[in-house]
């Protein structure tokens, strides 16, 4: 295979302004002319890279108040707090005198702002530390100059600079103006703190900077934006992806009190990338009037090429593909020969449906155009791509577009796609620049999402006389995210394959992974953990099935399958991505994977006797360069009712900046994963999503949540481990751990998800 042009493919390649064809070229085809180029990794490889200029991220008022600018989107993961902790600690700032402000979309100034891939701190922890340390050094230089002493005799300490020899001190506010006028120290001269001297980093004493405003209702989310003279809009979009309006009658709609105007939005060409789906917009004096007016629209739809899409028939198509050879994506040894000689053969297929991100705050945006300048307020994970796509759609230069990033009431990948922001811009232009808010209802959100892919995962293994696998086959069949960027791709992209399929770290001599074709019939998009979900589910459930076939304990068998601790170069396994990180710096460390398994097992007291109808299950996965294991206890009543009394989840993410938020992310992953396992699914009939709201797209509620969730933060003995992700890696092991526990409790294998009524008597 020739060298791929991007070994570290970003989940948001298009942030750099690439077109669809460029995207496919970049991630799928060998470009030999680039083979000699030095590869970039991490933040260096992201569009606009990183910045660490203290003038950009830190300002100090005369009264000493420190304002830290956060350039990443806040959606509950605590990035506004964690970024501030890194800067404030190095700055030696008094946390009580620190406030945080949100940066607008401007990657030329702030560096990459695409908040996804569990990489905000992974990519910006060190740049933010340097920004804080540089500001501290500038304050020390200003004080030394004012006192006429060598800078080596002064030090910053708790919001002031002190001169120990004379006992003098001066506050940051009094030094701010002079310090700001000094040149920024070169990176190689910046003195970072010894970690033992951290005041905030790594502690659990810092709460969310937005916590009070959130709990008292003062926090401003995208959907809360109100401007003077603002109009409100909802849109009737084609119910089938690829469809369009054939004809419409808005007569009754225009008679609805409060309705101002009806605007047609053209359907995009397919693939549509982040373009709006088109349809008929109803603009009114308030959202309620717009919704009532939309109900009265009479629309004839041309459903287009996906009118026959049915989840039931599509599943059969995927299963048929999974039972035949597909595109080879990893091979070692001779699978066929080893399988033919195996003592026992085990095979299984797993089905995982479409899922919707369903953030509590649905997509919403406000746009206003004044004198050829467009300003938007939006709950977006990707302010730069929003800025670029909006500028293109409106025929403006990017400098004429400002994206104000509001708090996000959840994102999970949905709000990386700015179609809803473009809708607001289009409608503001139609209203001569008046501010227009577009609000998606929950029904809109579920009917028109960028869905998590649907997949069938087929695994086959041959076991020797000791029950050990000597041959392993994994076929993954799923429509790809690439389908929104390029015409009709039918195979998963390298970054999707690298989410647990090609980089499976088991030392099995005869290993084969295949990726049969799967056409897309809906918009496929990023969803928390992306393709790690089906890959981890299938592999970890199958390992438990192999353990049962071998008569072994599932946890012991999993550890034996992983083998002795070793560091594996992911490129040796065929993974050309590795989450965008340098494989030399981020090898797959099976010792760390073993440790989280042992930690979760110890936490739940693995092997203990449980009551009738109860069972324990375990699963583990490497994703976003972190290691997570989940051990779950389930109970199944005589009526088939499933409950989950306890879950233990262990994570090794390297350096821990904000442990409180790591715990919260792991707890949230357990709740989300349990919802996926129990009841969540999006199904299609005649091309239309069948779920409308939370009555049919069922999430976990309080009465079905685990009574206990125990989070174990594993701190490695190895110093200076590079930082891993946190927001996403907690999710993949949750579903298989629950499924494996269900088998332990009932003897019933769950291979079709969600579980729903499969346990009913």
GIVEN-V691063 format. One record per residue. N is the residue number from 1. RES is the residue in three letters. NEAR is the number of other ideal C-beta (glycine too) atoms within 12 Angstrom. Layout:
n->[N,N]
res->[RES,RES]
near->[NEAR,NEAR]
//
This chain:
n->[1,2,3,4,5,6,7,8,9,10,11,12,13,14,15,16,17,18,19,20,21,22,23,24,25,26,27,28,29,30,31,32,33,34,35,36,37,38,39,40,41,42,43,44,45,46,47,48,49,50,51,52,53,54,55,56,57,58,59,60,61,62,63,64,65,66,67,68,69,70,71,72,73,74,75,76,77,78,79,80,81,82,83,84,85,86,87,88,89,90,91,92,93,94,95,96,97,98,99,100,101,102,103,104,105,106,107,108,109,110,111,112,113,114,115,116,117,118,119,120,121,122,123,124,125,126,127,128,129,130,131,132,133,134,135,136,137,138,139,140,141,142,143,144,145,146,147,148,149,150,151,152,153,154,155,156,157,158,159,160,161,162,163,164,165,166,167,168,169,170,171,172,173,174,175,176,177,178,179,180,181,182,183,184,185,186,187,188,189,190,191,192,193,194,195,196,197,198,199,200,201,202,203,204,205,206,207,208,209,210,211,212,213,214,215,216,217,218,219,220,221,222,223,224,225,226,227,228,229,230,231,232,233,234,235,236,237,238,239,240,241,242,243,244,245,246,247,248,249,250,251,252,253,254,255,256,257,258,259,260,261,262,263,264,265,266,267,268,269,270,271,272,273,274,275,276,277,278,279,280,281,282,283,284,285,286,287,288,289,290,291,292,293,294,295,296,297,298,299,300,301,302,303,304,305,306,307,308,309,310,311,312,313,314,315,316,317,318,319,320,321,322,323,324,325,326,327,328,329,330,331,332,333,334,335,336,337,338,339,340,341,342,343,344,345,346,347,348,349,350,351,352,353,354,355,356,357,358,359,360,361,362,363,364,365,366,367,368,369,370,371,372,373,374,375,376,377,378,379,380,381,382,383,384,385,386,387,388,389,390,391,392,393,394,395,396,397,398,399,400,401,402,403,404,405,406,407,408,409,410,411,412,413,414,415,416,417,418,419,420,421,422,423,424,425,426,427,428,429,430,431,432,433,434,435,436,437,438,439,440,441,442,443,444,445,446,447,448,449,450,451,452,453,454,455,456,457,458,459,460,461,462,463,464,465,466,467,468,469,470,471,472,473,474,475,476,477,478,479,480,481,482,483,484,485,486,487,488,489,490,491,492,493,494,495,496,497,498,499,500,501,502,503,504,505,506,507,508,509,510,511,512,513,514,515,516,517,518,519,520,521,522,523,524,525,526,527,528,529,530,531,532,533,534,535,536,537,538,539,540,541,542,543,544,545,546,547,548,549,550,551,552,553,554,555,556,557,558,559,560,561,562,563,564,565,566,567,568,569,570,571,572,573,574,575,576,577,578,579,580,581,582,583,584,585,586,587,588,589,590,591,592,593,594,595,596,597,598,599,600,601,602,603,604,605,606,607,608,609,610,611,612,613,614,615,616,617,618,619,620,621,622,623,624,625,626,627,628,629,630,631,632,633,634,635,636,637,638,639,640,641,642,643,644,645,646,647,648,649,650,651,652,653,654,655,656,657,658,659,660,661,662,663,664,665,666,667,668,669,670,671,672,673,674,675,676,677,678,679,680,681,682,683,684,685,686,687,688,689,690,691,692,693,694,695,696,697,698,699,700,701,702,703,704,705,706,707,708,709,710,711,712,713,714,715,716,717,718,719,720,721,722,723,724,725,726,727,728,729,730,731,732,733,734,735,736,737,738,739,740,741,742,743,744,745,746,747,748,749,750,751,752,753,754,755,756,757,758,759,760,761]
res->[UNK,UNK,UNK,UNK,UNK,UNK,UNK,UNK,UNK,UNK,UNK,UNK,UNK,UNK,UNK,UNK,UNK,UNK,UNK,UNK,UNK,UNK,UNK,UNK,UNK,UNK,UNK,UNK,UNK,UNK,UNK,UNK,UNK,UNK,UNK,UNK,UNK,UNK,UNK,UNK,UNK,UNK,UNK,UNK,UNK,UNK,UNK,UNK,UNK,UNK,UNK,UNK,UNK,UNK,UNK,UNK,UNK,UNK,UNK,UNK,UNK,UNK,UNK,UNK,UNK,UNK,UNK,UNK,UNK,UNK,UNK,UNK,UNK,UNK,UNK,UNK,UNK,UNK,UNK,UNK,UNK,UNK,UNK,UNK,UNK,UNK,UNK,UNK,UNK,UNK,UNK,UNK,UNK,UNK,UNK,UNK,UNK,UNK,UNK,UNK,UNK,UNK,UNK,UNK,UNK,UNK,UNK,UNK,UNK,UNK,UNK,UNK,UNK,UNK,UNK,UNK,UNK,UNK,UNK,UNK,UNK,UNK,UNK,UNK,UNK,UNK,UNK,UNK,UNK,UNK,UNK,UNK,UNK,UNK,UNK,UNK,UNK,UNK,UNK,UNK,UNK,UNK,UNK,UNK,UNK,UNK,UNK,UNK,UNK,UNK,UNK,UNK,UNK,UNK,UNK,UNK,UNK,UNK,UNK,UNK,UNK,UNK,UNK,UNK,UNK,UNK,UNK,UNK,UNK,UNK,UNK,UNK,UNK,UNK,UNK,UNK,UNK,UNK,UNK,UNK,UNK,UNK,UNK,UNK,UNK,UNK,UNK,UNK,UNK,UNK,UNK,UNK,UNK,UNK,UNK,UNK,UNK,UNK,UNK,UNK,UNK,UNK,UNK,UNK,UNK,UNK,UNK,UNK,UNK,UNK,UNK,UNK,UNK,UNK,UNK,UNK,UNK,UNK,UNK,UNK,UNK,UNK,UNK,UNK,UNK,UNK,UNK,UNK,UNK,UNK,UNK,UNK,UNK,UNK,UNK,UNK,UNK,UNK,UNK,UNK,UNK,UNK,UNK,UNK,UNK,UNK,UNK,UNK,UNK,UNK,UNK,UNK,UNK,UNK,UNK,UNK,UNK,UNK,UNK,UNK,UNK,UNK,UNK,UNK,UNK,UNK,UNK,UNK,UNK,UNK,UNK,UNK,UNK,UNK,UNK,UNK,UNK,UNK,UNK,UNK,UNK,UNK,UNK,UNK,UNK,UNK,UNK,UNK,UNK,UNK,UNK,UNK,UNK,UNK,UNK,UNK,UNK,UNK,UNK,UNK,UNK,UNK,UNK,UNK,UNK,UNK,UNK,UNK,UNK,UNK,UNK,UNK,UNK,UNK,UNK,UNK,UNK,UNK,UNK,UNK,UNK,UNK,UNK,UNK,UNK,UNK,UNK,UNK,UNK,UNK,UNK,UNK,UNK,UNK,UNK,UNK,UNK,UNK,UNK,UNK,UNK,UNK,UNK,UNK,UNK,UNK,UNK,UNK,UNK,UNK,UNK,UNK,UNK,UNK,UNK,UNK,UNK,UNK,UNK,UNK,UNK,UNK,UNK,UNK,UNK,UNK,UNK,UNK,UNK,UNK,UNK,UNK,UNK,UNK,UNK,UNK,UNK,UNK,UNK,UNK,UNK,UNK,UNK,UNK,UNK,UNK,UNK,UNK,UNK,UNK,UNK,UNK,UNK,UNK,UNK,UNK,UNK,UNK,UNK,UNK,UNK,UNK,UNK,UNK,UNK,UNK,UNK,UNK,UNK,UNK,UNK,UNK,UNK,UNK,UNK,UNK,UNK,UNK,UNK,UNK,UNK,UNK,UNK,UNK,UNK,UNK,UNK,UNK,UNK,UNK,UNK,UNK,UNK,UNK,UNK,UNK,UNK,UNK,UNK,UNK,UNK,UNK,UNK,UNK,UNK,UNK,UNK,UNK,UNK,UNK,UNK,UNK,UNK,UNK,UNK,UNK,UNK,UNK,UNK,UNK,UNK,UNK,UNK,UNK,UNK,UNK,UNK,UNK,UNK,UNK,UNK,UNK,UNK,UNK,UNK,UNK,UNK,UNK,UNK,UNK,UNK,UNK,UNK,UNK,UNK,UNK,UNK,UNK,UNK,UNK,UNK,UNK,UNK,UNK,UNK,UNK,UNK,UNK,UNK,UNK,UNK,UNK,UNK,UNK,UNK,UNK,UNK,UNK,UNK,UNK,UNK,UNK,UNK,UNK,UNK,UNK,UNK,UNK,UNK,UNK,UNK,UNK,UNK,UNK,UNK,UNK,UNK,UNK,UNK,UNK,UNK,UNK,UNK,UNK,UNK,UNK,UNK,UNK,UNK,UNK,UNK,UNK,UNK,UNK,UNK,UNK,UNK,UNK,UNK,UNK,UNK,UNK,UNK,UNK,UNK,UNK,UNK,UNK,UNK,UNK,UNK,UNK,UNK,UNK,UNK,UNK,UNK,UNK,UNK,UNK,UNK,UNK,UNK,UNK,UNK,UNK,UNK,UNK,UNK,UNK,UNK,UNK,UNK,UNK,UNK,UNK,UNK,UNK,UNK,UNK,UNK,UNK,UNK,UNK,UNK,UNK,UNK,UNK,UNK,UNK,UNK,UNK,UNK,UNK,UNK,UNK,UNK,UNK,UNK,UNK,UNK,UNK,UNK,UNK,UNK,UNK,UNK,UNK,UNK,UNK,UNK,UNK,UNK,UNK,UNK,UNK,UNK,UNK,UNK,UNK,UNK,UNK,UNK,UNK,UNK,UNK,UNK,UNK,UNK,UNK,UNK,UNK,UNK,UNK,UNK,UNK,UNK,UNK,UNK,UNK,UNK,UNK,UNK,UNK,UNK,UNK,UNK,UNK,UNK,UNK,UNK,UNK,UNK,UNK,UNK,UNK,UNK,UNK,UNK,UNK,UNK,UNK,UNK,UNK,UNK,UNK,UNK,UNK,UNK,UNK,UNK,UNK,UNK,UNK,UNK,UNK,UNK,UNK,UNK,UNK,UNK,UNK,UNK,UNK,UNK,UNK,UNK,UNK,UNK,UNK,UNK,UNK,UNK,UNK,UNK,UNK,UNK,UNK,UNK,UNK,UNK,UNK,UNK,UNK,UNK,UNK,UNK,UNK,UNK,UNK,UNK,UNK,UNK,UNK,UNK,UNK,UNK,UNK,UNK,UNK,UNK,UNK,UNK,UNK,UNK,UNK,UNK,UNK,UNK,UNK,UNK,UNK,UNK,UNK,UNK,UNK,UNK,UNK,UNK,UNK,UNK,UNK,UNK,UNK,UNK,UNK,UNK,UNK,UNK,UNK,UNK]
near->[18,13,18,30,29,37,36,38,40,42,46,46,43,39,37,25,22,26,19,30,20,21,37,32,24,33,40,35,23,19,21,13,11,19,15,9,15,11,26,22,29,37,35,23,34,39,31,30,25,35,32,35,31,38,23,31,41,43,30,40,20,16,15,27,23,40,30,40,33,42,44,50,47,44,41,35,43,38,46,43,40,45,49,46,42,47,47,46,41,42,49,35,40,24,27,15,24,37,28,37,25,39,35,29,45,28,35,22,22,37,35,41,47,47,50,47,47,45,42,44,47,44,45,40,41,31,38,47,39,35,44,44,37,39,44,43,38,37,47,38,32,31,36,30,21,23,25,13,22,15,26,14,19,32,27,41,25,23,31,29,40,27,25,15,15,15,9,20,24,30,30,42,26,23,36,34,18,24,37,25,15,25,16,27,26,13,21,9,16,26,24,29,28,12,22,9,18,25,27,38,38,29,22,21,16,31,24,26,33,32,22,12,20,25,11,9,11,13,27,26,38,46,35,26,32,22,24,10,19,30,38,41,50,45,46,40,44,41,35,34,40,32,34,34,32,19,14,29,17,28,14,19,33,26,16,28,16,23,34,30,29,36,38,28,35,21,27,30,16,29,30,36,41,40,33,41,44,37,39,40,46,45,45,35,24,24,30,20,27,40,29,24,37,37,21,26,34,21,31,17,30,22,25,28,20,31,22,20,36,23,30,19,18,33,30,17,27,39,26,20,31,35,20,17,22,31,28,22,35,38,25,24,21,18,31,17,15,28,29,14,19,30,21,25,24,32,28,34,35,41,34,45,41,45,47,49,44,45,36,26,36,36,52,44,52,42,47,35,32,18,11,16,22,43,32,48,39,55,49,53,50,47,48,42,44,52,45,39,43,44,30,25,34,32,16,25,15,27,16,23,38,30,44,32,45,38,42,44,30,32,43,45,44,43,53,47,46,49,44,51,53,43,50,54,47,38,48,42,29,28,29,18,23,27,32,46,45,50,43,43,29,29,31,38,38,39,37,40,42,45,46,40,47,43,48,39,48,39,41,35,41,36,32,23,12,17,27,31,45,33,36,41,45,47,45,50,46,50,43,41,46,42,38,40,37,32,19,22,33,26,34,43,43,46,40,44,44,45,48,48,51,39,44,46,39,40,25,37,23,30,38,37,41,34,39,32,27,38,27,40,38,46,46,41,44,47,44,48,49,49,48,53,51,50,46,48,51,49,49,52,45,42,48,45,37,41,33,25,28,28,14,23,24,40,38,23,32,45,30,26,37,37,22,16,24,19,21,30,21,39,28,21,32,31,40,36,45,41,47,43,40,26,31,17,25,38,29,39,34,32,28,40,46,33,30,46,46,30,33,48,35,22,31,39,17,35,16,17,10,23,15,13,26,26,39,39,49,49,51,52,54,50,49,46,49,52,45,56,50,57,50,50,40,42,30,33,18,13,13,20,22,37,31,43,29,34,45,43,54,45,54,44,45,35,33,34,41,40,30,28,40,41,27,30,42,43,31,35,47,42,31,38,48,43,37,45,50,36,27,37,34,39,32,35,21,22,29,30,40,25,32,22,20,21,13,22,32,27,35,33,14,9,11,24,24,38,17,20,36,28,37,33,36,38,23,28,13,17,12,12,26,33,39,44,45,49,48,48,48,55,51,48,54,53,50,49,55,51,50,46,49,40,33,37,34,29,13,24,29,40,31,29,41,36,38,23,15,24,32,15,13]
//
